[in-house]
Amino acid sequence: MSVPAFGLGTFRLQGQVVIDSVSTALELGYRVIDTAQIYENEAEVGQAIAASGIPRDELFITSKIWIANFAGDRLIESLKESLQKLQTDYLDLTLIHWPSPEDQVPVEEFMGALLEAKRLGLTRQIGVSNFTIDLMKQAIAAVGAENIATNQIELHPYLQNRKVVEFAQSQGIQITSYMTLAYGEVLKDPLVVEIAQRLQATPAQVTLAWAMQSGYAVIPSSTKRANLQSNLGATALTLSDADMALIATLERGHRLTSPQGIAPQWD
């Protein structure tokens, strides 16, 4: 897989909270860190990474370009600013965070600039986030599917996003699932709880293992050491085909993230 299966998300974590979360995760063995320009925590994430002393080539760092920076002349400059904050010469993966509202900046323009950033060595891989099938088709037309490492989308047992997943996978584009635990909602689901008890695992481990076994990368976040440690255990958990099929029945089109004025027309 071009994108590692398991990493740490930093959405909504700022200041000392994100420093502590990243520092603890790195100490526990996490090596994949996901951030974004709009999270306003890149400098703190960079600080935690630098303090860890872990060699850069052992890490996989992702950030995302915010919509205000999509214009061709602005995108690369904003990426360089992110690199400065993160205290690194390159990112492993740079994503377009959301599609441009009302196509103010054409897909071709920002994807072209992102591909140029890759050519310049500022990022090893590029990809998209929150893209519909139509937007993925436009991105593919602009830079080729082989240059799109992933589409990072909201995906959890209550929103399995199957149409987008099927199209992405048909093009060789990996899916990264964010909000895999649905803000904790699925952790109380009786079916998930029952599977977890039977496997002597936590509901979070079951849900994360389900996503990874489905072929998706996951980036759960936590501020608690015990949860960071426990979530790691999902990488060693294997669900049966029967349990995978049971979790598949939880689909209910329950979308948690759809910011007004930014979100596209969802598939």
Secondary structure per residue as TSV (DSSP state, phi and psi in degrees):
chain	resnum	aa	ss	phi	psi
A	1	M	-	360.0	138.0
A	2	S	-	-76.0	-23.8
A	3	V	S	-113.8	126.0
A	4	P	-	-57.2	148.7
A	5	A	S	-70.0	-26.8
A	6	F	B	-136.3	129.4
A	7	G	-	-151.1	-172.2
A	8	L	E	-111.7	126.4
A	9	G	E	-91.2	155.2
A	10	T	-	-129.7	15.1
A	11	F	T	-57.8	134.4
A	12	R	T	70.5	4.3
A	13	L	-	-103.4	128.4
A	14	Q	-	-137.2	167.8
A	15	G	H	57.4	-141.6
A	16	Q	H	-63.4	-28.0
A	17	V	H	-61.3	-45.6
A	18	V	H	-73.7	-34.3
A	19	I	H	-59.5	-46.7
A	20	D	H	-65.8	-41.9
A	21	S	H	-62.5	-48.6
A	22	V	H	-66.4	-42.5
A	23	S	H	-60.9	-46.1
A	24	T	H	-64.1	-45.0
A	25	A	H	-60.0	-44.9
A	26	L	H	-63.6	-38.5
A	27	E	H	-63.8	-35.7
A	28	L	H	-78.8	-11.8
A	29	G	T	118.2	-2.2
A	30	Y	-	-62.9	143.0
A	31	R	-	-133.2	2.5
A	32	V	E	-119.1	121.4
A	33	I	E	-124.5	130.4
A	34	D	E	-115.6	125.9
A	35	T	-	-137.4	-170.0
A	36	A	-	-162.7	153.8
A	37	Q	G	-57.3	-42.5
A	38	I	G	-73.1	-14.9
A	39	Y	G	-70.4	-18.3
A	40	E	T	53.3	42.8
A	41	N	-	-136.8	9.8
A	42	E	H	-59.3	-39.7
A	43	A	H	-64.5	-41.2
A	44	E	H	-69.2	-40.1
A	45	V	H	-60.6	-44.3
A	46	G	H	-61.0	-38.9
A	47	Q	H	-63.2	-45.3
A	48	A	H	-65.0	-40.8
A	49	I	H	-64.6	-45.2
A	50	A	H	-61.6	-42.9
A	51	A	H	-67.4	-23.6
A	52	S	H	-70.0	-26.0
A	53	G	T	73.1	7.5
A	54	I	-	-73.2	131.4
A	55	P	-	-57.0	140.0
A	56	R	G	-56.7	-35.9
A	57	D	G	-73.4	-6.0
A	58	E	G	-93.2	-5.0
A	59	L	-	-107.5	156.3
A	60	F	E	-127.8	108.6
A	61	I	E	-111.7	128.2
A	62	T	E	-116.5	137.9
A	63	S	E	-136.8	171.7
A	64	K	E	-131.6	137.7
A	65	I	E	-81.1	128.3
A	66	W	-	-80.2	156.6
A	67	I	G	-59.4	-27.7
A	68	A	G	-68.9	-14.3
A	69	N	G	-110.6	19.2
A	70	F	-	-76.4	-29.2
A	71	A	S	-55.4	139.3
A	72	G	H	-47.7	-41.5
A	73	D	H	-78.3	-16.9
A	74	R	H	-96.9	-30.2
A	75	L	H	-58.8	-51.0
A	76	I	H	-65.9	-38.7
A	77	E	H	-62.0	-41.8
A	78	S	H	-67.4	-33.9
A	79	L	H	-66.6	-39.9
A	80	K	H	-62.9	-36.1
A	81	E	H	-65.5	-40.3
A	82	S	H	-61.8	-42.0
A	83	L	H	-61.5	-40.4
A	84	Q	H	-61.1	-47.1
A	85	K	H	-62.6	-39.8
A	86	L	H	-81.5	-3.5
A	87	Q	T	57.2	45.9
A	88	T	-	-142.5	158.5
A	89	D	S	-85.6	-17.1
A	90	Y	-	-155.7	157.5
A	91	L	E	-101.8	154.8
A	92	D	E	-81.2	-29.0
A	93	L	E	-151.2	130.3
A	94	T	E	-123.5	128.5
A	95	L	E	-114.9	151.3
A	96	I	E	-79.9	119.7
A	97	H	-	-70.7	-47.1
A	98	W	S	-140.0	156.4
A	99	P	-	-62.8	156.9
A	100	S	-	-69.1	124.4
A	101	P	G	-56.9	130.6
A	102	E	G	53.3	28.2
A	103	D	G	54.2	36.0
A	104	Q	S	-58.0	-40.0
A	105	V	S	-114.3	121.6
A	106	P	-	-61.2	146.5
A	107	V	H	-52.3	-43.4
A	108	E	H	-57.5	-37.6
A	109	E	H	-70.0	-51.0
A	110	F	H	-74.6	-31.9
A	111	M	H	-68.8	-37.2
A	112	G	H	-62.1	-42.4
A	113	A	H	-66.2	-38.0
A	114	L	H	-66.6	-39.7
A	115	L	H	-65.2	-36.8
A	116	E	H	-63.2	-39.5
A	117	A	H	-60.3	-37.9
A	118	K	H	-65.4	-44.4
A	119	R	H	-61.2	-32.4
A	120	L	T	-79.3	-5.9
A	121	G	T	83.5	11.9
A	122	L	S	-78.5	-21.4
A	123	T	E	-149.0	142.4
A	124	R	E	-80.0	-35.3
A	125	Q	E	-136.6	158.5
A	126	I	E	-129.4	160.9
A	127	G	E	-168.3	-167.4
A	128	V	E	-132.5	169.3
A	129	S	E	-145.2	142.2
A	130	N	S	60.2	34.1
A	131	F	-	-96.9	135.3
A	132	T	-	-79.7	176.8
A	133	I	H	-59.8	-46.1
A	134	D	H	-60.0	-44.1
A	135	L	H	-66.7	-38.3
A	136	M	H	-61.4	-40.8
A	137	K	H	-61.2	-40.6
A	138	Q	H	-65.3	-40.9
A	139	A	H	-65.3	-40.3
A	140	I	H	-63.4	-42.7
A	141	A	H	-61.8	-31.9
A	142	A	H	-78.2	-43.4
A	143	V	H	-129.3	-7.1
A	144	G	-	90.4	137.6
A	145	A	G	-59.2	-30.7
A	146	E	G	-66.0	-16.7
A	147	N	G	-98.2	5.0
A	148	I	-	-112.4	104.8
A	149	A	-	-73.1	-37.1
A	150	T	E	-157.5	159.6
A	151	N	E	-120.3	112.7
A	152	Q	E	-90.4	116.9
A	153	I	E	-133.9	157.6
A	154	E	E	-64.0	123.9
A	155	L	-	-156.2	120.8
A	156	H	B	-153.0	174.8
A	157	P	T	-55.8	-27.3
A	158	Y	T	-88.0	-11.3
A	159	L	B	-142.8	91.1
A	160	Q	-	-92.4	-5.7
A	161	N	-	50.2	43.7
A	162	R	H	-64.1	-37.3
A	163	K	H	-62.9	-46.4
A	164	V	H	-63.6	-43.7
A	165	V	H	-58.9	-48.5
A	166	E	H	-61.7	-42.9
A	167	F	H	-66.3	-46.6
A	168	A	H	-57.5	-48.8
A	169	Q	H	-64.6	-33.2
A	170	S	H	-65.5	-22.0
A	171	Q	T	-99.8	3.2
A	172	G	T	76.2	20.1
A	173	I	-	-98.3	124.4
A	174	Q	E	-74.8	150.9
A	175	I	E	-101.3	131.7
A	176	T	E	-108.7	126.8
A	177	S	E	-93.2	124.2
A	178	Y	E	-111.7	160.0
A	179	M	S	57.3	37.0
A	180	T	T	-58.1	-26.9
A	181	L	T	-96.7	4.1
A	182	A	G	52.4	51.0
A	183	Y	G	53.7	30.7
A	184	G	G	88.5	-6.0
A	185	E	G	-61.5	-43.0
A	186	V	G	-71.0	-16.2
A	187	L	G	-70.1	-16.9
A	188	K	G	-100.5	-1.8
A	189	D	-	-64.9	127.2
A	190	P	H	-55.0	-38.1
A	191	L	H	-66.3	-45.4
A	192	V	H	-65.1	-41.5
A	193	V	H	-61.5	-42.4
A	194	E	H	-63.4	-44.5
A	195	I	H	-62.4	-43.0
A	196	A	H	-61.5	-45.1
A	197	Q	H	-62.8	-41.9
A	198	R	H	-64.5	-36.0
A	199	L	H	-93.0	3.4
A	200	Q	T	53.1	47.4
A	201	A	-	-128.4	176.0
A	202	T	-	-93.5	156.6
A	203	P	H	-56.3	-35.3
A	204	A	H	-65.4	-44.0
A	205	Q	H	-60.3	-42.2
A	206	V	H	-62.2	-45.9
A	207	T	H	-66.2	-43.4
A	208	L	H	-66.8	-39.7
A	209	A	H	-65.1	-39.0
A	210	W	H	-58.2	-45.8
A	211	A	H	-65.2	-45.0
A	212	M	H	-66.7	-39.1
A	213	Q	H	-67.7	-23.4
A	214	S	T	-78.7	-5.6
A	215	G	T	99.6	8.1
A	216	Y	-	-98.0	151.1
A	217	A	E	-84.7	149.2
A	218	V	E	-128.3	150.5
A	219	I	-	-138.0	60.1
A	220	P	-	-65.1	148.7
A	221	S	-	-116.6	156.9
A	222	S	-	-162.5	152.8
A	223	T	S	-103.6	-4.6
A	224	K	-	-103.9	130.3
A	225	R	H	-55.9	-44.0
A	226	A	H	-60.8	-40.6
A	227	N	H	-71.5	-38.9
A	228	L	H	-59.9	-43.6
A	229	Q	H	-65.6	-46.0
A	230	S	H	-63.7	-43.7
A	231	N	H	-58.3	-36.2
A	232	L	H	-57.0	-31.8
A	233	G	G	-63.1	-17.3
A	234	A	G	-63.0	-26.6
A	235	T	G	-70.1	-17.4
A	236	A	G	-104.4	3.6
A	237	L	-	-98.4	135.3
A	238	T	-	-120.3	126.4
A	239	L	-	-94.1	148.5
A	240	S	-	-74.7	162.2
A	241	D	H	-57.5	-36.8
A	242	A	H	-64.5	-42.6
A	243	D	H	-68.9	-38.2
A	244	M	H	-60.1	-41.9
A	245	A	H	-66.9	-36.9
A	246	L	H	-63.8	-45.5
A	247	I	H	-65.0	-32.6
A	248	A	H	-59.8	-26.4
A	249	T	T	-75.7	-7.5
A	250	L	T	-81.2	-7.8
A	251	E	-	-51.5	128.7
A	252	R	-	-145.4	15.5
A	253	G	-	62.1	31.3
A	254	H	-	-90.0	91.6
A	255	R	-	-91.1	130.9
A	256	L	-	-100.9	-22.7
A	257	T	-	-123.0	116.4
A	258	S	-	-157.5	69.8
A	259	P	-	-60.7	130.1
A	260	Q	T	-61.3	135.1
A	261	G	T	85.9	-12.8
A	262	I	T	-118.5	-41.1
A	263	A	-	-63.3	140.2
A	264	P	-	-79.4	179.3
A	265	Q	-	-75.1	106.6
A	266	W	-	-67.2	150.1
A	267	D	-	-73.8	360.0
